[in-house]
Amino acid sequence: MKEVERIVNLIFNRFTETLKNDGRIEIRGFVSFIIKNYGSYNGRNPKTRERIKVAARKFPFLKVGKDLKNRVNSMK
C-alpha cells in the first residue's frame, strides 16, 4: 500500500508542478487541466463596503473530455 501511495503522490506532485509552470495536463477522453489567469481588479469588502484592490490570481480549470461526457449522458 505504501508503494501505491508514493506513486499517487508522485503523480499529483508532477501535475502540480506542471500547472504551476502554466503547463497543460490532458488525459485524453477523460479530462484536461489548464490554468486560467485572472487579472487584478478593484472590488469592495462586503462587510465594510471599503474599496480594495484584489490581486491577480491563477486558478486551475478542469474540462471534462468528450468521451466521458458522452458516456455519462448515455446512462439511464
mmCIF file of the N, C-alpha and C atoms, coordinates in Angstrom:
data_MODEL
# 
_entry.id   MODEL 
# 
loop_
_atom_site.group_PDB 
_atom_site.id 
_atom_site.type_symbol 
_atom_site.label_atom_id 
_atom_site.label_alt_id 
_atom_site.label_comp_id 
_atom_site.label_asym_id 
_atom_site.label_entity_id 
_atom_site.label_seq_id 
_atom_site.pdbx_PDB_ins_code 
_atom_site.Cartn_x 
_atom_site.Cartn_y 
_atom_site.Cartn_z 
_atom_site.occupancy 
_atom_site.B_iso_or_equiv 
_atom_site.pdbx_formal_charge 
_atom_site.auth_seq_id 
_atom_site.auth_comp_id 
_atom_site.auth_asym_id 
_atom_site.auth_atom_id 
_atom_site.pdbx_PDB_model_num 
ATOM 1   N N  . MET A 1 1  ? 0.811   -1.193 0.000   1.00 0.00 ? 1  MET A N  1 
ATOM 2   C CA . MET A 1 1  ? 0.000   0.000  0.000   1.00 0.00 ? 1  MET A CA 1 
ATOM 3   C C  . MET A 1 1  ? 0.857   1.260  0.000   1.00 0.00 ? 1  MET A C  1 
ATOM 4   N N  . LYS A 1 2  ? 1.970   1.238  0.700   1.00 0.00 ? 2  LYS A N  1 
ATOM 5   C CA . LYS A 1 2  ? 2.873   2.388  0.746   1.00 0.00 ? 2  LYS A CA 1 
ATOM 6   C C  . LYS A 1 2  ? 3.399   2.735  -0.649  1.00 0.00 ? 2  LYS A C  1 
ATOM 7   N N  . GLU A 1 3  ? 3.640   1.719  -1.455  1.00 0.00 ? 3  GLU A N  1 
ATOM 8   C CA . GLU A 1 3  ? 4.144   1.942  -2.818  1.00 0.00 ? 3  GLU A CA 1 
ATOM 9   C C  . GLU A 1 3  ? 3.101   2.668  -3.664  1.00 0.00 ? 3  GLU A C  1 
ATOM 10  N N  . VAL A 1 4  ? 1.831   2.272  -3.542  1.00 0.00 ? 4  VAL A N  1 
ATOM 11  C CA . VAL A 1 4  ? 0.746   2.921  -4.279  1.00 0.00 ? 4  VAL A CA 1 
ATOM 12  C C  . VAL A 1 4  ? 0.629   4.381  -3.851  1.00 0.00 ? 4  VAL A C  1 
ATOM 13  N N  . GLU A 1 5  ? 0.682   4.620  -2.538  1.00 0.00 ? 5  GLU A N  1 
ATOM 14  C CA . GLU A 1 5  ? 0.608   5.986  -2.016  1.00 0.00 ? 5  GLU A CA 1 
ATOM 15  C C  . GLU A 1 5  ? 1.747   6.839  -2.563  1.00 0.00 ? 5  GLU A C  1 
ATOM 16  N N  . ARG A 1 6  ? 2.937   6.289  -2.603  1.00 0.00 ? 6  ARG A N  1 
ATOM 17  C CA . ARG A 1 6  ? 4.105   7.007  -3.117  1.00 0.00 ? 6  ARG A CA 1 
ATOM 18  C C  . ARG A 1 6  ? 3.916   7.369  -4.588  1.00 0.00 ? 6  ARG A C  1 
ATOM 19  N N  . ILE A 1 7  ? 3.396   6.436  -5.376  1.00 0.00 ? 7  ILE A N  1 
ATOM 20  C CA . ILE A 1 7  ? 3.184   6.666  -6.806  1.00 0.00 ? 7  ILE A CA 1 
ATOM 21  C C  . ILE A 1 7  ? 2.109   7.728  -7.042  1.00 0.00 ? 7  ILE A C  1 
ATOM 22  N N  . VAL A 1 8  ? 1.011   7.637  -6.287  1.00 0.00 ? 8  VAL A N  1 
ATOM 23  C CA . VAL A 1 8  ? -0.064  8.631  -6.426  1.00 0.00 ? 8  VAL A CA 1 
ATOM 24  C C  . VAL A 1 8  ? 0.453   10.017 -6.054  1.00 0.00 ? 8  VAL A C  1 
ATOM 25  N N  . ASN A 1 9  ? 1.199   10.121 -4.969  1.00 0.00 ? 9  ASN A N  1 
ATOM 26  C CA . ASN A 1 9  ? 1.776   11.410 -4.563  1.00 0.00 ? 9  ASN A CA 1 
ATOM 27  C C  . ASN A 1 9  ? 2.738   11.936 -5.614  1.00 0.00 ? 9  ASN A C  1 
ATOM 28  N N  . LEU A 1 10 ? 3.515   11.069 -6.205  1.00 0.00 ? 10 LEU A N  1 
ATOM 29  C CA . LEU A 1 10 ? 4.437   11.464 -7.264  1.00 0.00 ? 10 LEU A CA 1 
ATOM 30  C C  . LEU A 1 10 ? 3.676   12.049 -8.460  1.00 0.00 ? 10 LEU A C  1 
ATOM 31  N N  . ILE A 1 11 ? 2.583   11.405 -8.846  1.00 0.00 ? 11 ILE A N  1 
ATOM 32  C CA . ILE A 1 11 ? 1.765   11.889 -9.966  1.00 0.00 ? 11 ILE A CA 1 
ATOM 33  C C  . ILE A 1 11 ? 1.160   13.246 -9.635  1.00 0.00 ? 11 ILE A C  1 
ATOM 34  N N  . PHE A 1 12 ? 0.553   13.379 -8.449  1.00 0.00 ? 12 PHE A N  1 
ATOM 35  C CA . PHE A 1 12 ? -0.055  14.657 -8.068  1.00 0.00 ? 12 PHE A CA 1 
ATOM 36  C C  . PHE A 1 12 ? 0.983   15.768 -7.967  1.00 0.00 ? 12 PHE A C  1 
ATOM 37  N N  . ASN A 1 13 ? 2.159   15.457 -7.450  1.00 0.00 ? 13 ASN A N  1 
ATOM 38  C CA . ASN A 1 13 ? 3.218   16.464 -7.375  1.00 0.00 ? 13 ASN A CA 1 
ATOM 39  C C  . ASN A 1 13 ? 3.650   16.921 -8.769  1.00 0.00 ? 13 ASN A C  1 
ATOM 40  N N  . ARG A 1 14 ? 3.731   15.985 -9.679  1.00 0.00 ? 14 ARG A N  1 
ATOM 41  C CA . ARG A 1 14 ? 4.106   16.319 -11.060 1.00 0.00 ? 14 ARG A CA 1 
ATOM 42  C C  . ARG A 1 14 ? 3.022   17.172 -11.726 1.00 0.00 ? 14 ARG A C  1 
ATOM 43  N N  . PHE A 1 15 ? 1.751   16.811 -11.507 1.00 0.00 ? 15 PHE A N  1 
ATOM 44  C CA . PHE A 1 15 ? 0.635   17.622 -12.022 1.00 0.00 ? 15 PHE A CA 1 
ATOM 45  C C  . PHE A 1 15 ? 0.741   19.051 -11.492 1.00 0.00 ? 15 PHE A C  1 
ATOM 46  N N  . THR A 1 16 ? 0.970   19.169 -10.184 1.00 0.00 ? 16 THR A N  1 
ATOM 47  C CA . THR A 1 16 ? 1.052   20.489 -9.555  1.00 0.00 ? 16 THR A CA 1 
ATOM 48  C C  . THR A 1 16 ? 2.181   21.309 -10.153 1.00 0.00 ? 16 THR A C  1 
ATOM 49  N N  . GLU A 1 17 ? 3.332   20.720 -10.312 1.00 0.00 ? 17 GLU A N  1 
ATOM 50  C CA . GLU A 1 17 ? 4.476   21.435 -10.889 1.00 0.00 ? 17 GLU A CA 1 
ATOM 51  C C  . GLU A 1 17 ? 4.187   21.872 -12.327 1.00 0.00 ? 17 GLU A C  1 
ATOM 52  N N  . THR A 1 18 ? 3.558   21.002 -13.102 1.00 0.00 ? 18 THR A N  1 
ATOM 53  C CA . THR A 1 18 ? 3.220   21.331 -14.487 1.00 0.00 ? 18 THR A CA 1 
ATOM 54  C C  . THR A 1 18 ? 2.279   22.525 -14.527 1.00 0.00 ? 18 THR A C  1 
ATOM 55  N N  . LEU A 1 19 ? 1.243   22.512 -13.688 1.00 0.00 ? 19 LEU A N  1 
ATOM 56  C CA . LEU A 1 19 ? 0.281   23.614 -13.673 1.00 0.00 ? 19 LEU A CA 1 
ATOM 57  C C  . LEU A 1 19 ? 0.899   24.899 -13.138 1.00 0.00 ? 19 LEU A C  1 
ATOM 58  N N  . LYS A 1 20 ? 1.788   24.807 -12.161 1.00 0.00 ? 20 LYS A N  1 
ATOM 59  C CA . LYS A 1 20 ? 2.481   25.991 -11.639 1.00 0.00 ? 20 LYS A CA 1 
ATOM 60  C C  . LYS A 1 20 ? 3.269   26.691 -12.739 1.00 0.00 ? 20 LYS A C  1 
ATOM 61  N N  . ASN A 1 21 ? 3.791   25.915 -13.671 1.00 0.00 ? 21 ASN A N  1 
ATOM 62  C CA . ASN A 1 21 ? 4.591   26.460 -14.776 1.00 0.00 ? 21 ASN A CA 1 
ATOM 63  C C  . ASN A 1 21 ? 3.741   26.743 -16.011 1.00 0.00 ? 21 ASN A C  1 
ATOM 64  N N  . ASP A 1 22 ? 2.428   26.943 -15.801 1.00 0.00 ? 22 ASP A N  1 
ATOM 65  C CA . ASP A 1 22 ? 1.468   27.251 -16.869 1.00 0.00 ? 22 ASP A CA 1 
ATOM 66  C C  . ASP A 1 22 ? 1.381   26.166 -17.925 1.00 0.00 ? 22 ASP A C  1 
ATOM 67  N N  . GLY A 1 23 ? 1.665   24.938 -17.534 1.00 0.00 ? 23 GLY A N  1 
ATOM 68  C CA . GLY A 1 23 ? 1.538   23.806 -18.448 1.00 0.00 ? 23 GLY A CA 1 
ATOM 69  C C  . GLY A 1 23 ? 0.098   23.332 -18.535 1.00 0.00 ? 23 GLY A C  1 
ATOM 70  N N  . ARG A 1 24 ? -0.130  22.345 -19.359 1.00 0.00 ? 24 ARG A N  1 
ATOM 71  C CA . ARG A 1 24 ? -1.453  21.775 -19.575 1.00 0.00 ? 24 ARG A CA 1 
ATOM 72  C C  . ARG A 1 24 ? -1.347  20.271 -19.362 1.00 0.00 ? 24 ARG A C  1 
ATOM 73  N N  . ILE A 1 25 ? -2.367  19.697 -18.726 1.00 0.00 ? 25 ILE A N  1 
ATOM 74  C CA . ILE A 1 25 ? -2.400  18.254 -18.498 1.00 0.00 ? 25 ILE A CA 1 
ATOM 75  C C  . ILE A 1 25 ? -3.636  17.714 -19.192 1.00 0.00 ? 25 ILE A C  1 
ATOM 76  N N  . GLU A 1 26 ? -3.451  16.676 -19.990 1.00 0.00 ? 26 GLU A N  1 
ATOM 77  C CA . GLU A 1 26 ? -4.590  16.066 -20.665 1.00 0.00 ? 26 GLU A CA 1 
ATOM 78  C C  . GLU A 1 26 ? -4.541  14.557 -20.505 1.00 0.00 ? 26 GLU A C  1 
ATOM 79  N N  . ILE A 1 27 ? -5.653  14.015 -20.016 1.00 0.00 ? 27 ILE A N  1 
ATOM 80  C CA . ILE A 1 27 ? -5.849  12.575 -20.000 1.00 0.00 ? 27 ILE A CA 1 
ATOM 81  C C  . ILE A 1 27 ? -6.927  12.355 -21.052 1.00 0.00 ? 27 ILE A C  1 
ATOM 82  N N  . ARG A 1 28 ? -6.481  12.045 -22.252 1.00 0.00 ? 28 ARG A N  1 
ATOM 83  C CA . ARG A 1 28 ? -7.340  12.029 -23.439 1.00 0.00 ? 28 ARG A CA 1 
ATOM 84  C C  . ARG A 1 28 ? -8.633  11.255 -23.225 1.00 0.00 ? 28 ARG A C  1 
ATOM 85  N N  . GLY A 1 29 ? -9.745  11.923 -23.576 1.00 0.00 ? 29 GLY A N  1 
ATOM 86  C CA . GLY A 1 29 ? -11.062 11.319 -23.462 1.00 0.00 ? 29 GLY A CA 1 
ATOM 87  C C  . GLY A 1 29 ? -11.660 11.397 -22.062 1.00 0.00 ? 29 GLY A C  1 
ATOM 88  N N  . PHE A 1 30 ? -10.859 11.822 -21.085 1.00 0.00 ? 30 PHE A N  1 
ATOM 89  C CA . PHE A 1 30 ? -11.330 11.845 -19.705 1.00 0.00 ? 30 PHE A CA 1 
ATOM 90  C C  . PHE A 1 30 ? -11.419 13.274 -19.170 1.00 0.00 ? 30 PHE A C  1 
ATOM 91  N N  . VAL A 1 31 ? -10.280 13.964 -19.110 1.00 0.00 ? 31 VAL A N  1 
ATOM 92  C CA . VAL A 1 31 ? -10.254 15.301 -18.530 1.00 0.00 ? 31 VAL A CA 1 
ATOM 93  C C  . VAL A 1 31 ? -8.984  16.033 -18.949 1.00 0.00 ? 31 VAL A C  1 
ATOM 94  N N  . SER A 1 32 ? -9.050  17.360 -18.941 1.00 0.00 ? 32 SER A N  1 
ATOM 95  C CA . SER A 1 32 ? -7.837  18.160 -19.122 1.00 0.00 ? 32 SER A CA 1 
ATOM 96  C C  . SER A 1 32 ? -7.835  19.276 -18.089 1.00 0.00 ? 32 SER A C  1 
ATOM 97  N N  . PHE A 1 33 ? -6.647  19.670 -17.684 1.00 0.00 ? 33 PHE A N  1 
ATOM 98  C CA . PHE A 1 33 ? -6.464  20.730 -16.693 1.00 0.00 ? 33 PHE A CA 1 
ATOM 99  C C  . PHE A 1 33 ? -5.624  21.822 -17.314 1.00 0.00 ? 33 PHE A C  1 
ATOM 100 N N  . ILE A 1 34 ? -6.039  23.064 -17.092 1.00 0.00 ? 34 ILE A N  1 
ATOM 101 C CA . ILE A 1 34 ? -5.245  24.219 -17.500 1.00 0.00 ? 34 ILE A CA 1 
ATOM 102 C C  . ILE A 1 34 ? -5.303  25.234 -16.372 1.00 0.00 ? 34 ILE A C  1 
ATOM 103 N N  . ILE A 1 35 ? -4.481  26.247 -16.454 1.00 0.00 ? 35 ILE A N  1 
ATOM 104 C CA . ILE A 1 35 ? -4.510  27.352 -15.505 1.00 0.00 ? 35 ILE A CA 1 
ATOM 105 C C  . ILE A 1 35 ? -5.128  28.549 -16.203 1.00 0.00 ? 35 ILE A C  1 
ATOM 106 N N  . LYS A 1 36 ? -6.111  29.156 -15.544 1.00 0.00 ? 36 LYS A N  1 
ATOM 107 C CA . LYS A 1 36 ? -6.712  30.394 -16.044 1.00 0.00 ? 36 LYS A CA 1 
ATOM 108 C C  . LYS A 1 36 ? -6.157  31.536 -15.211 1.00 0.00 ? 36 LYS A C  1 
ATOM 109 N N  . ASN A 1 37 ? -5.695  32.560 -15.909 1.00 0.00 ? 37 ASN A N  1 
ATOM 110 C CA . ASN A 1 37 ? -5.153  33.743 -15.242 1.00 0.00 ? 37 ASN A CA 1 
ATOM 111 C C  . ASN A 1 37 ? -6.223  34.820 -15.163 1.00 0.00 ? 37 ASN A C  1 
ATOM 112 N N  . TYR A 1 38 ? -6.426  35.346 -13.974 1.00 0.00 ? 38 TYR A N  1 
ATOM 113 C CA . TYR A 1 38 ? -7.382  36.425 -13.762 1.00 0.00 ? 38 TYR A CA 1 
ATOM 114 C C  . TYR A 1 38 ? -6.604  37.650 -13.300 1.00 0.00 ? 38 TYR A C  1 
ATOM 115 N N  . GLY A 1 39 ? -6.783  38.748 -13.997 1.00 0.00 ? 39 GLY A N  1 
ATOM 116 C CA . GLY A 1 39 ? -6.086  39.984 -13.658 1.00 0.00 ? 39 GLY A CA 1 
ATOM 117 C C  . GLY A 1 39 ? -6.606  40.611 -12.374 1.00 0.00 ? 39 GLY A C  1 
ATOM 118 N N  . SER A 1 40 ? -5.860  41.577 -11.874 1.00 0.00 ? 40 SER A N  1 
ATOM 119 C CA . SER A 1 40 ? -6.287  42.278 -10.663 1.00 0.00 ? 40 SER A CA 1 
ATOM 120 C C  . SER A 1 40 ? -7.446  43.217 -11.011 1.00 0.00 ? 40 SER A C  1 
ATOM 121 N N  . TYR A 1 41 ? -8.198  43.572 -9.998  1.00 0.00 ? 41 TYR A N  1 
ATOM 122 C CA . TYR A 1 41 ? -9.327  44.481 -10.196 1.00 0.00 ? 41 TYR A CA 1 
ATOM 123 C C  . TYR A 1 41 ? -9.667  45.164 -8.869  1.00 0.00 ? 41 TYR A C  1 
ATOM 124 N N  . ASN A 1 42 ? -10.446 46.221 -8.968  1.00 0.00 ? 42 ASN A N  1 
ATOM 125 C CA . ASN A 1 42 ? -10.912 46.928 -7.780  1.00 0.00 ? 42 ASN A CA 1 
ATOM 126 C C  . ASN A 1 42 ? -12.230 46.308 -7.338  1.00 0.00 ? 42 ASN A C  1 
ATOM 127 N N  . GLY A 1 43 ? -12.309 45.978 -6.068  1.00 0.00 ? 43 GLY A N  1 
ATOM 128 C CA . GLY A 1 43 ? -13.519 45.379 -5.529  1.00 0.00 ? 43 GLY A CA 1 
ATOM 129 C C  . GLY A 1 43 ? -13.929 46.076 -4.245  1.00 0.00 ? 43 GLY A C  1 
ATOM 130 N N  . ARG A 1 44 ? -14.854 45.458 -3.543  1.00 0.00 ? 44 ARG A N  1 
ATOM 131 C CA . ARG A 1 44 ? -15.311 46.005 -2.259  1.00 0.00 ? 44 ARG A CA 1 
ATOM 132 C C  . ARG A 1 44 ? -15.344 44.902 -1.217  1.00 0.00 ? 44 ARG A C  1 
ATOM 133 N N  . ASN A 1 45 ? -14.975 45.262 0.000   1.00 0.00 ? 45 ASN A N  1 
ATOM 134 C CA . ASN A 1 45 ? -15.136 44.365 1.126   1.00 0.00 ? 45 ASN A CA 1 
ATOM 135 C C  . ASN A 1 45 ? -16.635 44.318 1.423   1.00 0.00 ? 45 ASN A C  1 
ATOM 136 N N  . PRO A 1 46 ? -17.274 43.140 1.340   1.00 0.00 ? 46 PRO A N  1 
ATOM 137 C CA . PRO A 1 46 ? -18.727 43.087 1.527   1.00 0.00 ? 46 PRO A CA 1 
ATOM 138 C C  . PRO A 1 46 ? -19.197 43.493 2.928   1.00 0.00 ? 46 PRO A C  1 
ATOM 139 N N  . LYS A 1 47 ? -18.331 43.370 3.917   1.00 0.00 ? 47 LYS A N  1 
ATOM 140 C CA . LYS A 1 47 ? -18.711 43.725 5.280   1.00 0.00 ? 47 LYS A CA 1 
ATOM 141 C C  . LYS A 1 47 ? -18.660 45.239 5.509   1.00 0.00 ? 47 LYS A C  1 
ATOM 142 N N  . THR A 1 48 ? -17.541 45.839 5.086   1.00 0.00 ? 48 THR A N  1 
ATOM 143 C CA . THR A 1 48 ? -17.320 47.257 5.380   1.00 0.00 ? 48 THR A CA 1 
ATOM 144 C C  . THR A 1 48 ? -17.633 48.164 4.198   1.00 0.00 ? 48 THR A C  1 
ATOM 145 N N  . ARG A 1 49 ? -17.835 47.575 3.025   1.00 0.00 ? 49 ARG A N  1 
ATOM 146 C CA . ARG A 1 49 ? -18.064 48.319 1.771   1.00 0.00 ? 49 ARG A CA 1 
ATOM 147 C C  . ARG A 1 49 ? -16.840 49.156 1.356   1.00 0.00 ? 49 ARG A C  1 
ATOM 148 N N  . GLU A 1 50 ? -15.711 48.919 2.023   1.00 0.00 ? 50 GLU A N  1 
ATOM 149 C CA . GLU A 1 50 ? -14.476 49.623 1.698   1.00 0.00 ? 50 GLU A CA 1 
ATOM 150 C C  . GLU A 1 50 ? -13.935 49.117 0.357   1.00 0.00 ? 50 GLU A C  1 
ATOM 151 N N  . ARG A 1 51 ? -13.432 50.054 -0.466  1.00 0.00 ? 51 ARG A N  1 
ATOM 152 C CA . ARG A 1 51 ? -12.846 49.671 -1.748  1.00 0.00 ? 51 ARG A CA 1 
ATOM 153 C C  . ARG A 1 51 ? -11.485 49.024 -1.491  1.00 0.00 ? 51 ARG A C  1 
ATOM 154 N N  . ILE A 1 52 ? -11.248 47.905 -2.186  1.00 0.00 ? 52 ILE A N  1 
ATOM 155 C CA . ILE A 1 52 ? -9.980  47.191 -2.033  1.00 0.00 ? 52 ILE A CA 1 
ATOM 156 C C  . ILE A 1 52 ? -9.452  46.776 -3.401  1.00 0.00 ? 52 ILE A C  1 
ATOM 157 N N  . LYS A 1 53 ? -8.156  46.571 -3.462  1.00 0.00 ? 53 LYS A N  1 
ATOM 158 C CA . LYS A 1 53 ? -7.509  46.080 -4.682  1.00 0.00 ? 53 LYS A CA 1 
ATOM 159 C C  . LYS A 1 53 ? -7.387  44.568 -4.555  1.00 0.00 ? 53 LYS A C  1 
ATOM 160 N N  . VAL A 1 54 ? -7.979  43.834 -5.497  1.00 0.00 ? 54 VAL A N  1 
ATOM 161 C CA . VAL A 1 54 ? -7.897  42.377 -5.496  1.00 0.00 ? 54 VAL A CA 1 
ATOM 162 C C  . VAL A 1 54 ? -6.737  41.989 -6.416  1.00 0.00 ? 54 VAL A C  1 
ATOM 163 N N  . ALA A 1 55 ? -5.808  41.226 -5.893  1.00 0.00 ? 55 ALA A N  1 
ATOM 164 C CA . ALA A 1 55 ? -4.596  40.851 -6.638  1.00 0.00 ? 55 ALA A CA 1 
ATOM 165 C C  . ALA A 1 55 ? -4.914  39.882 -7.775  1.00 0.00 ? 55 ALA A C  1 
ATOM 166 N N  . ALA A 1 56 ? -4.036  39.854 -8.765  1.00 0.00 ? 56 ALA A N  1 
ATOM 167 C CA . ALA A 1 56 ? -4.150  38.892 -9.866  1.00 0.00 ? 56 ALA A CA 1 
ATOM 168 C C  . ALA A 1 56 ? -4.009  37.483 -9.301  1.00 0.00 ? 56 ALA A C  1 
ATOM 169 N N  . ARG A 1 57 ? -4.702  36.531 -9.930  1.00 0.00 ? 57 ARG A N  1 
ATOM 170 C CA . ARG A 1 57 ? -4.685  35.151 -9.439  1.00 0.00 ? 57 ARG A CA 1 
ATOM 171 C C  . ARG A 1 57 ? -4.633  34.156 -10.584 1.00 0.00 ? 57 ARG A C  1 
ATOM 172 N N  . LYS A 1 58 ? -4.241  32.957 -10.220 1.00 0.00 ? 58 LYS A N  1 
ATOM 173 C CA . LYS A 1 58 ? -4.278  31.827 -11.142 1.00 0.00 ? 58 LYS A CA 1 
ATOM 174 C C  . LYS A 1 58 ? -5.172  30.762 -10.511 1.00 0.00 ? 58 LYS A C  1 
ATOM 175 N N  . PHE A 1 59 ? -6.056  30.171 -11.331 1.00 0.00 ? 59 PHE A N  1 
ATOM 176 C CA . PHE A 1 59 ? -6.927  29.113 -10.845 1.00 0.00 ? 59 PHE A CA 1 
ATOM 177 C C  . PHE A 1 59 ? -6.835  27.916 -11.773 1.00 0.00 ? 59 PHE A C  1 
ATOM 178 N N  . PRO A 1 60 ? -6.777  26.697 -11.207 1.00 0.00 ? 60 PRO A N  1 
ATOM 179 C CA . PRO A 1 60 ? -6.834  25.510 -12.059 1.00 0.00 ? 60 PRO A CA 1 
ATOM 180 C C  . PRO A 1 60 ? -8.250  25.365 -12.618 1.00 0.00 ? 60 PRO A C  1 
ATOM 181 N N  . PHE A 1 61 ? -8.340  24.977 -13.867 1.00 0.00 ? 61 PHE A N  1 
ATOM 182 C CA . PHE A 1 61 ? -9.618  24.812 -14.547 1.00 0.00 ? 61 PHE A CA 1 
ATOM 183 C C  . PHE A 1 61 ? -9.660  23.410 -15.129 1.00 0.00 ? 61 PHE A C  1 
ATOM 184 N N  . LEU A 1 62 ? -10.748 22.701 -14.867 1.00 0.00 ? 62 LEU A N  1 
ATOM 185 C CA . LEU A 1 62 ? -10.915 21.329 -15.326 1.00 0.00 ? 62 LEU A CA 1 
ATOM 186 C C  . LEU A 1 62 ? -11.944 21.307 -16.452 1.00 0.00 ? 62 LEU A C  1 
ATOM 187 N N  . LYS A 1 63 ? -11.618 20.642 -17.531 1.00 0.00 ? 63 LYS A N  1 
ATOM 188 C CA . LYS A 1 63 ? -12.556 20.475 -18.634 1.00 0.00 ? 63 LYS A CA 1 
ATOM 189 C C  . LYS A 1 63 ? -12.761 18.980 -18.858 1.00 0.00 ? 63 LYS A C  1 
ATOM 190 N N  . VAL A 1 64 ? -14.020 18.556 -18.786 1.00 0.00 ? 64 VAL A N  1 
ATOM 191 C CA . VAL A 1 64 ? -14.347 17.145 -18.950 1.00 0.00 ? 64 VAL A CA 1 
ATOM 192 C C  . VAL A 1 64 ? -14.176 16.761 -20.416 1.00 0.00 ? 64 VAL A C  1 
ATOM 193 N N  . GLY A 1 65 ? -13.599 15.582 -20.662 1.00 0.00 ? 65 GLY A N  1 
ATOM 194 C CA . GLY A 1 65 ? -13.388 15.088 -22.010 1.00 0.00 ? 65 GLY A CA 1 
ATOM 195 C C  . GLY A 1 65 ? -14.689 14.667 -22.689 1.00 0.00 ? 65 GLY A C  1 
ATOM 196 N N  . LYS A 1 66 ? -14.691 14.729 -23.997 1.00 0.00 ? 66 LYS A N  1 
ATOM 197 C CA . LYS A 1 66 ? -15.879 14.407 -24.788 1.00 0.00 ? 66 LYS A CA 1 
ATOM 198 C C  . LYS A 1 66 ? -16.341 12.963 -24.551 1.00 0.00 ? 66 LYS A C  1 
ATOM 199 N N  . ASP A 1 67 ? -15.417 12.013 -24.508 1.00 0.00 ? 67 ASP A N  1 
ATOM 200 C CA . ASP A 1 67 ? -15.788 10.609 -24.301 1.00 0.00 ? 67 ASP A CA 1 
ATOM 201 C C  . ASP A 1 67 ? -16.493 10.411 -22.964 1.00 0.00 ? 67 ASP A C  1 
ATOM 202 N N  . LEU A 1 68 ? -15.955 10.994 -21.899 1.00 0.00 ? 68 LEU A N  1 
ATOM 203 C CA . LEU A 1 68 ? -16.572 10.855 -20.581 1.00 0.00 ? 68 LEU A CA 1 
ATOM 204 C C  . LEU A 1 68 ? -17.949 11.525 -20.567 1.00 0.00 ? 68 LEU A C  1 
ATOM 205 N N  . LYS A 1 69 ? -18.047 12.694 -21.149 1.00 0.00 ? 69 LYS A N  1 
ATOM 206 C CA . LYS A 1 69 ? -19.317 13.408 -21.203 1.00 0.00 ? 69 LYS A CA 1 
ATOM 207 C C  . LYS A 1 69 ? -20.373 12.576 -21.933 1.00 0.00 ? 69 LYS A C  1 
ATOM 208 N N  . ASN A 1 70 ? -20.000 11.978 -23.063 1.00 0.00 ? 70 ASN A N  1 
ATOM 209 C CA . ASN A 1 70 ? -20.934 11.151 -23.825 1.00 0.00 ? 70 ASN A CA 1 
ATOM 210 C C  . ASN A 1 70 ? -21.355 9.909  -23.046 1.00 0.00 ? 70 ASN A C  1 
ATOM 211 N N  . ARG A 1 71 ? -20.427 9.291  -22.341 1.00 0.00 ? 71 ARG A N  1 
ATOM 212 C CA . ARG A 1 71 ? -20.757 8.097  -21.546 1.00 0.00 ? 71 ARG A CA 1 
ATOM 213 C C  . ARG A 1 71 ? -21.752 8.433  -20.432 1.00 0.00 ? 71 ARG A C  1 
ATOM 214 N N  . VAL A 1 72 ? -21.516 9.531  -19.746 1.00 0.00 ? 72 VAL A N  1 
ATOM 215 C CA . VAL A 1 72 ? -22.414 9.922  -18.663 1.00 0.00 ? 72 VAL A CA 1 
ATOM 216 C C  . VAL A 1 72 ? -23.797 10.262 -19.211 1.00 0.00 ? 72 VAL A C  1 
ATOM 217 N N  . ASN A 1 73 ? -23.855 10.971 -20.320 1.00 0.00 ? 73 ASN A N  1 
ATOM 218 C CA . ASN A 1 73 ? -25.128 11.374 -20.887 1.00 0.00 ? 73 ASN A CA 1 
ATOM 219 C C  . ASN A 1 73 ? -25.910 10.202 -21.487 1.00 0.00 ? 73 ASN A C  1 
ATOM 220 N N  . SER A 1 74 ? -25.240 9.115  -21.829 1.00 0.00 ? 74 SER A N  1 
ATOM 221 C CA . SER A 1 74 ? -25.938 7.976  -22.408 1.00 0.00 ? 74 SER A CA 1 
ATOM 222 C C  . SER A 1 74 ? -26.460 7.015  -21.342 1.00 0.00 ? 74 SER A C  1 
ATOM 223 N N  . MET A 1 75 ? -26.124 7.235  -20.068 1.00 0.00 ? 75 MET A N  1 
ATOM 224 C CA . MET A 1 75 ? -26.575 6.370  -18.972 1.00 0.00 ? 75 MET A CA 1 
ATOM 225 C C  . MET A 1 75 ? -28.031 6.683  -18.651 1.00 0.00 ? 75 MET A C  1 
ATOM 226 N N  . LYS A 1 76 ? -28.782 5.643  -18.332 1.00 0.00 ? 76 LYS A N  1 
ATOM 227 C CA . LYS A 1 76 ? -30.197 5.846  -17.961 1.00 0.00 ? 76 LYS A CA 1 
ATOM 228 C C  . LYS A 1 76 ? -30.510 5.142  -16.693 1.00 0.00 ? 76 LYS A C  1 
# 
